[in-house]
Amino acid sequence: MQKVAIIGGGASGLACAIEILKTVKNRDDVKVTVIEKLPRVGKKILVTGNGRCNLTNMDSATSGFRGDTEFAYVSLKKYTPESNIGFFNEIGLYTREEDEGRVYPLSNQASSVLDALRFECDRLGVEIICDYKVVHIKSVFNGAVQKIVINNKDRFDYVVVASGGKAAKVHGTDGDSYDLLKMTGHKITPIAPALVSLNCDEFTKALKGVRSICKMDLIIDGEKALENYGEVQFTDYGLSGIPIMQLSRFVSMSPSNDIYVNLDTTPDFTLDKIENYLFDRREFGTGICENLLIGVMNKQLCITLLKECGIAPNSKISDLSDNEIMKLAKLCKCWKIKIKTARGFDFAQVTAGGADCSQFNPETMESKLVENLFCCGEALDVDGDCGGYNLQWAWSSGRTAGHTIGERINNAQNQ
Ligand SMILES: Cc1cc2nc3c(=O)[nH]c(=O)nc-3n(C[C@H](O)[C@H](O)[C@H](O)COP(=O)(O)OP(=O)(O)OC[C@H]3O[C@@H](n4cnc5c(N)ncnc54)[C@H](O)[C@@H]3O)c2cc1C
């Protein structure tokens, strides 16, 4: 009997378990055990995509990843979005593509993704052990026979570290993967929270709850690090929303304190056009300045920009000077917001950095240091953009490890 342990019953671990048992020719001779430290598997899957689970992105075979991308694209090209959608179709879950290649289950419920995975594990005879935390792994030899021992007692022929990264510890992930991999001699690259909101200095709480479509540049040490476009959400601590979260990896990875987000709050207007708009409003408009920009942006945002320019929101529109109008127009196009930090791991959706991929084989996910030890998912130094990329990586890397183990077992059974 060949025994496989998968540490972590998250996205990559469950995909790995299923792929092993779909690949092996004789399931009776194999025992696959998923070991999960929480009371149930897949808790994080339930909260993905705001409860809808954005389970892949149609563009994710060739773009949208950071970290060791060369390593990642090997399995991402093998287990493409189409392949992973096929994997889910086979277990009874159908999907729909929405804007920007984002793919969701037809049910619009993340719980159906987890259920489909759980039911398939059940059908294939995967053993699931919950409430059991793995704190120790080591490789031992009895003559030529190698086993990997978990928690100094359970011995396995193959072990897969699928215990995730350090983001969102409330869903079971607080960096255990790194400790386990270090025990077996693996290196961990610097880790940082990614896909997380940003804390800002001197930020005005008055904007809490305001959403606005903006263009934005992330400026680190005076250089543009990244640009983005989309809906910014203002909060009592700073900036949030998908386009902001996409910038966060660069903020948390940078040692610099000189970090700004330059917001273009009127992306549909050129500087000339917004200036002309303001001059027209002065000429034809009446009333007070807080209503000056109501035709183009959220009123509370207008009030904040006025204050930033030193213009009293209750002053008369007709009293504005040319200079004040030009200053306000410039601020609408480039509002320089100082960034203090990215919020921490507890608030992040993923971890940037992780297990050093150079110590793993990208074709198999097997460790180059410890035979029959595999790693997949967020534990590795790969992270993706918002939009289904991180789950795509979890399915693809998990299936790669699973397929390899299944084939190894087939070969051993043939001998
Ligand atoms: C709020 C939120 C929303 C997200 N939305 C999306 C989305 O819509 N689309 C997308 O692509 N990505 C999304 N992500 C990211 C995505 O969920 C993760 O990247 C992905 O789940 C990682 O898969 P994984 O298998 O590597 O790890 P995880 O899914 O995190 O699973 C790891 C499992 O290992 C268990 N574990 C940890 N340590 C141990 C131990 N010592 N012993 C035993 N078990 C252990 C954990 O309890 C956990 O169940 C989101 C993340 C969050 C937090």
The ligand as an SDF file (V2000), in Angstrom:
LIG
                    3D

 53 58  0  0  0  0  0  0  0  0999 V2000
  -10.6090   36.8750    1.3880 C   0  0  0  0  0  0  0  0  0  0  0  0
   -9.8840   36.1690    0.2570 C   0  0  0  0  0  0  0  0  0  0  0  0
  -10.4590   36.1690   -0.9970 C   0  0  0  0  0  0  0  0  0  0  0  0
   -9.7980   35.5310   -2.0610 C   0  0  0  0  0  0  0  0  0  0  0  0
  -10.4110   35.5090   -3.2830 N   0  0  0  0  0  0  0  0  0  0  0  0
   -9.7930   34.8820   -4.3140 C   0  0  0  0  0  0  0  0  0  0  0  0
  -10.4520   34.7610   -5.5780 C   0  0  0  0  0  0  0  0  0  0  0  0
  -11.6350   35.0990   -5.7440 O   0  0  0  0  0  0  0  0  0  0  0  0
   -9.7450   34.2000   -6.6010 N   0  0  0  0  0  0  0  0  0  0  0  0
   -8.4550   33.7400   -6.4450 C   0  0  0  0  0  0  0  0  0  0  0  0
   -7.8720   33.2550   -7.4090 O   0  0  0  0  0  0  0  0  0  0  0  0
   -7.8390   33.7890   -5.2380 N   0  0  0  0  0  0  0  0  0  0  0  0
   -8.4920   34.3260   -4.1730 C   0  0  0  0  0  0  0  0  0  0  0  0
   -7.8660   34.3440   -2.9430 N   0  0  0  0  0  0  0  0  0  0  0  0
   -6.5410   33.7000   -2.7900 C   0  0  0  0  0  0  0  0  0  0  0  0
   -6.6900   32.1600   -2.7520 C   0  0  0  0  0  0  0  0  0  0  0  0
   -7.7580   31.8050   -1.9060 O   0  0  0  0  0  0  0  0  0  0  0  0
   -5.4090   31.4800   -2.2560 C   0  0  0  0  0  0  0  0  0  0  0  0
   -4.3030   31.9470   -2.9960 O   0  0  0  0  0  0  0  0  0  0  0  0
   -5.5070   29.9660   -2.3780 C   0  0  0  0  0  0  0  0  0  0  0  0
   -6.5680   29.4860   -1.5720 O   0  0  0  0  0  0  0  0  0  0  0  0
   -4.2070   29.2970   -1.9540 C   0  0  0  0  0  0  0  0  0  0  0  0
   -4.3920   27.9060   -2.0200 O   0  0  0  0  0  0  0  0  0  0  0  0
   -3.4540   26.9420   -1.1480 P   0  0  0  0  0  0  0  0  0  0  0  0
   -3.9800   25.5640   -1.3500 O   0  0  0  0  0  0  0  0  0  0  0  0
   -2.0460   27.1960   -1.4410 O   0  0  0  0  0  0  0  0  0  0  0  0
   -3.6780   27.3740    0.3480 O   0  0  0  0  0  0  0  0  0  0  0  0
   -5.0050   27.5390    1.1950 P   0  0  0  0  0  0  0  0  0  0  0  0
   -6.1990   27.4940    0.3230 O   0  0  0  0  0  0  0  0  0  0  0  0
   -4.7650   28.7140    2.0350 O   0  0  0  0  0  0  0  0  0  0  0  0
   -5.0610   26.2090    2.0730 O   0  0  0  0  0  0  0  0  0  0  0  0
   -4.0710   25.8670    3.0070 C   0  0  0  0  0  0  0  0  0  0  0  0
   -4.7110   24.9410    4.0160 C   0  0  0  0  0  0  0  0  0  0  0  0
   -3.6780   24.3900    4.8390 O   0  0  0  0  0  0  0  0  0  0  0  0
   -4.1370   24.3200    6.1790 C   0  0  0  0  0  0  0  0  0  0  0  0
   -2.9600   24.3150    7.0410 N   0  0  0  0  0  0  0  0  0  0  0  0
   -2.0780   25.3070    7.2760 C   0  0  0  0  0  0  0  0  0  0  0  0
   -1.1030   24.9190    8.1050 N   0  0  0  0  0  0  0  0  0  0  0  0
   -1.3620   23.6260    8.4120 C   0  0  0  0  0  0  0  0  0  0  0  0
   -0.7280   22.6580    9.2480 C   0  0  0  0  0  0  0  0  0  0  0  0
    0.3900   22.9700    9.9350 N   0  0  0  0  0  0  0  0  0  0  0  0
   -1.2510   21.4290    9.3520 N   0  0  0  0  0  0  0  0  0  0  0  0
   -2.3900   21.0960    8.6620 C   0  0  0  0  0  0  0  0  0  0  0  0
   -3.0450   21.9790    7.8750 N   0  0  0  0  0  0  0  0  0  0  0  0
   -2.5370   23.2140    7.7360 C   0  0  0  0  0  0  0  0  0  0  0  0
   -4.9730   25.5790    6.3210 C   0  0  0  0  0  0  0  0  0  0  0  0
   -5.8660   25.5030    7.4010 O   0  0  0  0  0  0  0  0  0  0  0  0
   -5.6680   25.6490    4.9430 C   0  0  0  0  0  0  0  0  0  0  0  0
   -6.9000   24.9630    4.9680 O   0  0  0  0  0  0  0  0  0  0  0  0
   -8.5180   34.9250   -1.8550 C   0  0  0  0  0  0  0  0  0  0  0  0
   -7.9700   34.9180   -0.5760 C   0  0  0  0  0  0  0  0  0  0  0  0
   -8.6440   35.5150    0.4810 C   0  0  0  0  0  0  0  0  0  0  0  0
   -8.0500   35.4960    1.8670 C   0  0  0  0  0  0  0  0  0  0  0  0
  1  2  1  0
  2  3  1  0
  2 52  2  0
  3  4  2  0
  4  5  1  0
  4 50  1  0
  5  6  2  0
  6  7  1  0
  6 13  1  0
  7  8  2  0
  7  9  1  0
  9 10  1  0
 10 11  2  0
 10 12  1  0
 12 13  2  0
 13 14  1  0
 14 15  1  0
 14 50  1  0
 15 16  1  0
 16 17  1  0
 16 18  1  0
 18 19  1  0
 18 20  1  0
 20 21  1  0
 20 22  1  0
 22 23  1  0
 23 24  1  0
 24 25  2  0
 24 26  1  0
 24 27  1  0
 27 28  1  0
 28 29  2  0
 28 30  1  0
 28 31  1  0
 31 32  1  0
 32 33  1  0
 33 34  1  0
 33 48  1  0
 34 35  1  0
 35 36  1  0
 35 46  1  0
 36 37  1  0
 36 45  1  0
 37 38  2  0
 38 39  1  0
 39 40  1  0
 39 45  2  0
 40 41  1  0
 40 42  2  0
 42 43  1  0
 43 44  2  0
 44 45  1  0
 46 47  1  0
 46 48  1  0
 48 49  1  0
 50 51  2  0
 51 52  1  0
 52 53  1  0
M  END
$$$$
